[in-house]
């Protein structure tokens, strides 16, 4: 599955019920348990997700 990159929107890290954290470029929905952001770029969100994984708040995808 390919993700369309849209730099005009903010990026979010969204924790799913499985414990995995996904990086999305939309607002939060009801499905997420927890979310972090917004981040200015996808790269910044990726770096923050690595930190959340290391802190035990997210499972790797």
C-alpha atoms as one frame of an Amber mdcrd trajectory, in Angstrom:
protein
   0.000   0.000   0.000   1.400   3.370  -0.937   0.928   6.444   1.177   0.340
   9.761  -0.482   2.651  12.342   1.023   0.908  15.621   1.724   3.235  18.158
   3.319   0.473  20.763   3.669  -1.121  18.781   6.519   0.323  17.912   9.869
   1.484  14.412  10.752   0.273  12.440  13.757   1.306   9.252  15.549  -1.783
   7.218  16.402  -1.763   4.226  18.740  -4.079   1.414  17.658  -5.787  -1.214
  19.843  -3.014  -3.661  18.867  -0.404  -1.402  20.471   1.140  -0.441  17.130
   1.628   3.234  16.386   0.897   4.391  12.856   2.001   7.630  11.242  -0.859
   9.385   9.470  -1.436  12.793   7.903  -4.963  13.429   9.099  -6.779  14.299
  12.273  -7.459  11.807  15.033 -10.368   9.349  14.722 -12.317   7.310  17.267
 -10.302   4.131  16.536  -7.135   5.396  18.185  -6.394   4.880  21.856  -3.849
   7.662  22.049  -2.201  10.089  19.645   0.778  12.412  19.540   1.360  15.397
  17.296   0.968  17.330  15.165   4.434  17.150  13.665   5.590  19.375  10.816
   7.016  16.553   8.690   6.743  12.812   8.240  10.436  12.467   9.146   9.899
  14.154  12.497   6.957  11.841  13.227   9.093   8.780  12.395  11.817   9.954
  14.787   9.251  10.534  17.550   7.694   7.092  16.978  11.125   5.496  17.476
  11.312   7.273  20.821   7.832   6.036  21.778   8.822   2.469  20.874  11.985
   2.731  22.992   9.930   4.137  25.889   7.570   1.165  25.678   4.518   3.214
  24.694   4.233   1.675  21.201   4.919  -1.683  19.586   6.969  -1.722  16.366
   4.951  -2.168  13.177
